[in-house]
């Protein structure tokens, strides 16, 4: 790898301020106030690092690393290649939004005709591959094997959404979006395309983390899409949350406002693009070279406990994350607090000009009529379980709400028991809504 490429990779480090704030970065090195999980006390225990597992996700031109601090670059497989690796036939589509962004949409070819379509939405800085790390244990593959028509969504600004009919990523206007635009433009474009290709009249949505803010903002601001969504299952739903009350300890409360101001005034397209996927990712490097310390710090961010299999998964996950976003989206995500699910805050003058009010309006969640199931992790630091009551009260059609004991934010994707405690209930959610919808159709209707 060229020296210039090495230094180029460190433009990624502002990402640390969103994934692991300054205090958490220090926690990667030093146990502050005993908050870190003490894995080093078990230093003699062999770590389940798996070079072959890592290599499964690498393209042939990659240089896999097994030791050392400064590995060479790598090229990770993309969604269709990962599906092929797991024995799943996949299709890729390009979808153009109403405002001109071109985003990718992936499909696992259904195993039977007239299968119920299910759209899976990833979280903040994630990608479809973060839902495809384990093969037959992963929710998309579980659903496909159960006979559903599975689709994997992406958003503007991500690795699969870097083109536009008029703009390029060098244009500041390209990056003028947050999850609001994901919900208002990207998700409707995906839903309409899925219904067009599948011939179905509705699609079920399963969303993780920020995917919930996208889903709810869509259904709240474009209520006609309630007629196109059969059911919605929210996993670790980052929307109506009390993040600052339950997640941020005192040091982080001091750091986050500075970071919000930094991204608020950062309108340079070069600096907006620090969140993109790179062929050299210091996070992946660190998690391979120092797995105990990496997992200690990240666990403090996501929540504990976690499983031994995380050691194997973390370098691969970090190779895919971040996968693209905008500074404006970071600012909008960090602004959600105290159960206030609001539109983007442009400041007093900007809000008056845009909304006619001093503060950004709350999303009208009474518009969300879709049968909704909410799943929270009991030890999730990102979306605390204490937020469940706020979100359940805000939505008019919650048919299931559950706190999963022992689950942190990442467990929804990689825990060993997802099939029993999560996937099976999600299948029940979809089939229940399908049966209700079918029973309401007039005789002879499709």
C-alpha positions in Angstrom: 0.0 0.0 0.0 1.3 3.5 -0.9 2.2 5.8 1.9 -0.3 8.4 0.5 -3.1 5.8 0.7 -2.2 5.1 4.3 -2.5 8.8 5.3 -5.7 9.1 3.1 -7.3 6.4 5.3 -6.9 8.5 8.4 -9.4 11.0 7.0 -11.7 8.4 8.4 -10.9 9.2 12.0 -13.6 11.9 12.4 -15.9 8.9 12.3 -14.6 7.9 15.7 -16.5 10.9 17.1 -19.8 9.3 16.2 -19.1 5.6 16.7 -16.9 6.1 19.7 -16.8 9.6 21.1 -13.6 11.1 22.5 -14.1 9.6 25.9 -14.8 6.2 24.4 -11.6 6.4 22.3 -9.7 6.9 25.6 -11.6 3.9 26.9 -10.1 1.8 24.2 -6.7 2.4 25.8 -7.3 3.0 29.5 -10.0 1.6 31.9 -11.6 4.9 33.0 -13.5 4.6 36.3 -13.9 0.9 35.9 -16.3 1.2 33.0 -14.5 -1.1 30.7 -15.3 -4.8 30.7 -12.1 -6.4 32.1 -11.2 -8.9 29.4 -7.5 -8.7 30.0 -7.9 -10.6 33.2 -8.5 -13.6 31.0 -5.4 -12.9 28.8 -4.4 -16.5 28.6 -7.7 -17.6 27.1 -7.3 -18.3 23.4 -9.2 -15.7 21.2 -11.4 -17.2 18.5 -9.9 -15.1 15.8 -10.4 -16.9 12.5 -8.3 -15.9 9.5 -10.3 -18.1 7.2 -13.5 -16.4 8.2 -12.0 -13.0 7.5 -10.7 -14.2 4.1 -14.2 -15.3 3.1 -15.3 -11.7 2.9 -12.2 -10.5 1.0 -11.7 -10.2 -2.8 -8.7 -12.0 -4.4 -6.8 -8.7 -4.7 -6.9 -8.2 -0.9 -4.0 -8.7 1.4 -5.5 -10.3 4.5 -3.7 -9.5 7.7 -3.0 -11.9 10.6 -0.6 -9.8 12.8 1.0 -6.5 13.0 -0.4 -3.0 13.4 -0.3 -1.6 9.9 -1.9 -4.0 7.4 -2.1 -3.4 3.7 -5.4 -2.5 2.0 -8.2 -4.9 1.4 -11.2 -5.1 -0.8 -14.4 -6.5 0.8 -17.0 -8.4 -1.1 -20.2 -6.6 -1.8 -23.8 -7.6 -1.2 -24.4 -9.9 -4.3 -21.0 -11.5 -3.8 -21.7 -12.2 -0.1 -25.1 -13.6 -1.0 -23.4 -15.9 -3.5 -20.9 -17.0 -0.8 -23.8 -18.1 1.4 -25.5 -19.9 -1.5 -28.2 -17.4 -2.1 -29.2 -16.2 -5.6 -29.3 -12.5 -5.6 -30.4 -9.6 -7.9 -29.4 -6.0 -7.8 -31.5 -3.0 -9.0 -30.8 0.7 -9.3 -33.6 2.9 -8.1 -33.9 6.6 -8.8 -35.6 8.8 -6.1 -38.0 11.7 -6.8 -35.1 14.1 -6.2 -32.6 12.4 -8.4 -30.5 10.2 -6.2 -29.7 6.7 -7.5 -29.6 4.0 -4.8 -29.1 0.3 -5.0 -31.7 -2.3 -3.9 -30.8 -6.0 -3.5 -33.1 -9.0 -3.6 -32.7 -12.7 -2.7 -34.6 -14.5 -5.4 -37.8 -15.9 -3.9 -38.1 -19.7 -3.8 -41.8 -19.7 -4.6 -44.2 -17.5 -6.6 -46.3 -14.9 -4.9 -44.0 -14.7 -1.9 -44.6 -12.0 0.7 -42.0 -9.2 0.1 -40.0 -8.1 3.2 -37.7 -5.1 3.1 -34.8 -5.0 5.6 -33.3 -1.6 6.5 -29.9 -1.3 8.0 -28.8 1.2 10.7 -26.6 4.3 10.9 -23.3 4.0 8.9 -24.2 0.3 8.1 -24.9 -1.5 4.9 -26.7 -4.7 3.7 -23.6 -6.8 4.4 -23.9 -6.1 8.2 -27.1 -8.2 8.0 -25.2 -11.0 6.1 -22.2 -11.8 8.4 -23.1 -15.4 9.5 -24.9 -17.1 6.6 -27.9 -19.3 7.6 -28.2 -17.6 10.9 -28.8 -14.2 9.4 -32.4 -12.8 9.3 -32.4 -12.2 5.5 -31.4 -15.8 4.8 -33.8 -17.2 7.5 -36.7 -15.3 5.8 -35.7 -16.4 2.3 -35.5 -20.1 3.5 -39.0 -19.6 5.0 -40.3 -18.6 1.6 -40.4 -14.8 1.8 -39.3 -12.4 -1.0 -36.4 -10.7 0.8 -35.1 -7.3 -0.2 -32.1 -5.3 1.3 -32.3 -1.5 1.2 -29.7 1.2 1.0 -29.7 5.0 1.2 -28.3 8.0 -0.5 -24.7 8.8 0.6 -23.9 5.2 1.5 -21.6 2.9 -0.4 -24.5 2.0 -2.6 -25.9 5.5 -3.0 -23.1 7.7 -4.3 -24.7 8.8 -7.7 -27.2 11.4 -8.7 -28.8 12.3 -12.1 -27.2 15.8 -11.9 -24.9 16.0 -8.8 -21.6 14.4 -7.9 -20.2 13.6 -4.4 -18.0 16.7 -4.9 -21.1 19.0 -4.8 -22.0 20.3 -1.4 -25.7 20.0 -2.3 -25.3 16.2 -2.7 -24.7 15.9 1.0 -27.6 18.1 2.1 -29.6 15.3 3.6 -30.4 13.5 6.9 -32.5 10.5 7.7 -35.5 12.7 7.0 -34.6 12.6 3.2 -34.0 8.8 3.6 -37.5 8.5 4.8 -39.2 11.0 2.5 -37.5 10.0 -0.7 -35.4 6.9 -0.5 -37.8 4.5 1.3 -40.8 5.4 -0.9 -38.7 4.8 -4.0 -37.7 1.3 -2.6 -41.2 0.4 -1.7 -42.6 1.4 -5.1 -39.9 -0.6 -6.9 -40.5 -3.7 -4.8 -44.2 -3.6 -5.4 -43.6 -3.1 -9.1 -41.2 -6.0 -9.5 -42.9 -8.4 -7.1 -46.5 -7.7 -8.2 -47.5 -7.5 -4.5 -49.8 -4.8 -3.0 -47.8 -4.4 0.2 -44.4 -4.9 1.7 -43.4 -5.7 5.3 -40.5 -3.7 6.8 -37.9 -4.9 9.3 -35.6 -2.1 10.4 -32.6 -1.9 12.7 -31.5 1.2 14.6 -31.6 4.3 12.3 -33.7 2.3 9.9 -36.6 2.9 12.3 -36.2 6.7 12.2 -36.3 6.3 8.4 -39.4 4.1 8.5 -41.3 6.3 10.9 -40.4 9.6 9.2 -41.7 8.1 5.9 -45.0 6.9 7.3 -45.5 10.1 9.3 -44.8 12.6 6.5 -46.2 10.5 3.6 -49.1 8.7 5.3 -50.3 7.3 1.9 -47.4 4.8 2.2 -49.2 3.2 5.2 -51.4 1.6 2.5 -48.3 0.0 0.9 -46.7 -1.4 4.1 -48.2 -4.6 5.6 -46.3 -4.6 8.9 -43.3 -3.0 10.5 -40.9 -4.7 13.0 -38.5 -2.3 14.7 -35.2 -3.7 16.1 -33.4 -1.5 18.6 -35.6 1.3 17.3 -33.6 4.6 17.2 -36.4 7.2 16.9 -38.3 8.1 20.0 -35.4 7.7 22.4 -34.0 9.2 25.6 -30.4 8.8 24.5 -28.9 11.7 26.4 -30.6 10.7 29.7 -29.6 7.1 29.7 -26.6 6.7 27.4 -24.3 9.6 27.8 -22.2 9.7 31.0 -20.9 13.1 32.1 -17.7 13.1 29.9 -19.7 12.3 26.8 -22.2 15.0 27.5 -19.3 17.5 27.3 -18.0 16.0 24.0 -21.2 15.6 22.0 -22.1 19.3 21.8 -18.7 20.2 20.4 -19.1 17.4 17.8 -22.6 18.6 16.8 -21.2 22.1 16.2 -18.3 20.7 14.2 -20.5 18.9 11.8 -23.2 21.6 11.8 -20.8 24.1 10.2 -18.9 21.6 8.1 -20.3 22.2 4.6 -17.2 21.2 2.7 -17.9 18.2 0.4 -14.4 16.8 1.1 -15.1 16.7 4.8 -18.6 15.4 4.4 -17.2 12.4 2.6 -15.1 11.2 5.6 -17.8 8.6 6.3 -17.4 6.5 3.2 -16.2 2.9 3.0 -12.4 2.6 2.5 -10.0 -0.1 1.5 -8.0 0.6 4.6 -10.0 1.0 7.8 -8.2 1.7 11.1 -11.1 0.2 13.0 -10.8 -3.2 11.3 -7.0 -3.0 11.8 -7.4 -2.2 15.5 -10.0 -4.9 16.1 -7.8 -7.6 14.5 -4.5 -6.5 16.2 -6.0 -5.7 19.6 -9.2 -7.7 19.9 -9.6 -7.5 23.6 -9.2 -3.8 23.9 -11.3 -3.2 20.8 -14.2 -5.2 22.1 -14.0 -3.7 25.5 -14.4 -0.2 24.2 -17.1 -1.1 21.7 -19.0 -3.1 24.3 -19.0 0.0 26.5 -20.7 1.8 23.5 -23.1 -0.9 22.5 -23.8 -2.5 25.8 -22.9 -5.7 27.6 -22.9 -8.7 27.9 -21.7 -10.0 24.5 -20.7 -13.4 23.1 -17.3 -14.9 22.5 -18.2 -15.0 18.7 -17.8 -11.3 18.6 -14.1 -11.6 18.5 -14.4 -13.3 15.1 -17.0 -10.9 13.8 -15.7 -7.5 14.8 -12.8 -7.1 12.3 -15.2 -8.0 9.5 -17.9 -5.7 10.7 -15.4 -2.9 11.0 -14.2 -3.5 7.5 -17.7 -2.7 6.3 -18.5 0.2 8.7 -18.7 3.1 8.1 -20.4 2.7 4.7 -21.3 6.3 4.1 -23.5 9.2 5.4 -23.6 12.9 5.7 -22.6 15.3 8.4 -26.1 16.6 8.4 -27.4 13.1 9.2 -25.0 12.8 12.1 -26.2 16.1 13.5 -29.9 15.0 13.1 -29.2 11.6 14.8 -27.4 13.2 17.7 -30.2 15.8 18.1 -32.8 13.2 19.1 -33.2 13.3 22.8 -35.7 13.3 25.6 -38.2 11.3 23.6 -38.5 14.2 21.0 -38.6 12.7 17.5 -38.3 15.9 15.5 -37.4 17.1 12.0 -34.0 18.6 11.4 -33.1 21.7 13.5 -31.9 24.6 11.3 -31.6 27.0 14.2 -34.2 29.6 15.2 -34.1 31.7 12.1 -33.8 28.7 9.8 -36.6 26.9 11.5 -38.9 30.0 11.2 -38.1 30.3 7.5 -38.6 26.5 6.8 -41.2 25.4 9.3 -42.8 28.7 10.5 -41.9 27.9 14.1 -38.9 28.4 16.3 -38.3 24.7 16.8 -38.5 21.9 14.3 -41.9 20.1 14.3 -42.4 16.8 15.9 -43.1 14.0 13.4 -46.8 13.2 13.6 -46.6 9.6 14.6 -50.3 9.3 14.9 -50.1 8.9 11.1 -48.3 5.6 11.4 -51.2 3.2 11.1 -49.1 0.1 10.2 -49.2 -2.9 12.7 -46.0 -2.3 14.6 -43.8 -4.6 16.7 -41.0 -3.1 18.8 -38.0 -5.1 20.1 -35.6 -3.6 22.6 -32.4 -4.9 24.1 -32.3 -5.0 27.9 -28.6 -3.9 27.9 -28.6 -1.7 24.8 -26.7 1.5 25.5 -27.6 3.0 22.1 -31.4 2.6 22.3 -32.1 2.1 26.0 -35.0 -0.1 26.9 -36.4 2.7 28.9 -37.4 4.3 25.6 -39.9 1.6 24.9 -42.8 3.2 26.7 -42.3 6.5 25.0 -42.3 5.0 21.5 -45.2 2.6 22.2 -47.3 5.5 23.5 -46.4 7.6 20.4 -47.6 5.0 17.9 -51.3 4.1 17.5 -51.0 0.5 16.3 -48.4 -1.3 18.4 -49.3 -5.0 18.4 -46.2 -6.3 20.2 -43.5 -4.7 22.4 -40.7 -6.8 23.9 -37.5 -6.3 25.8 -35.0 -9.1 25.0 -33.0 -10.0 28.1 -29.2 -9.8 27.6 -29.4 -8.1 24.2 -27.2 -5.1 23.4 -27.4 -3.0 20.2 -25.4 -5.4 18.0 -27.0 -8.6 19.3 -29.9 -7.9 17.0 -27.6 -8.8 14.1 -25.2 -11.4 15.5 -26.4 -13.0 18.7 -26.4 -16.8 18.6 -30.0 -17.1 19.6 -31.6 -14.6 17.1 -33.6 -17.4 15.5 -35.5 -18.2 18.7 -35.9 -14.8 20.4 -36.1 -12.5 17.4 -36.5 -14.1 13.9 -39.5 -16.4 14.8 -41.4 -13.5 16.4 -40.7 -11.3 13.3 -42.1 -14.1 11.1 -45.2 -14.2 13.3 -45.5 -10.4 12.9 -45.5 -10.6 9.2 -47.9 -13.6 8.9 -50.3 -12.1 11.4 -50.5 -8.9 9.4 -50.8 -10.9 6.2 -53.7 -12.9 7.6 -55.5 -9.7 8.8 -55.0 -8.0 5.4 -56.2 -11.1 3.5 -59.3 -11.4 5.7 -60.2 -7.8 5.0 -60.1 -8.1 1.2 -63.4 -8.4 -0.6 -64.2 -11.7 -2.3 -62.3 -12.3 -5.5 -59.7 -9.6 -4.7 -56.0 -10.4 -5.4 
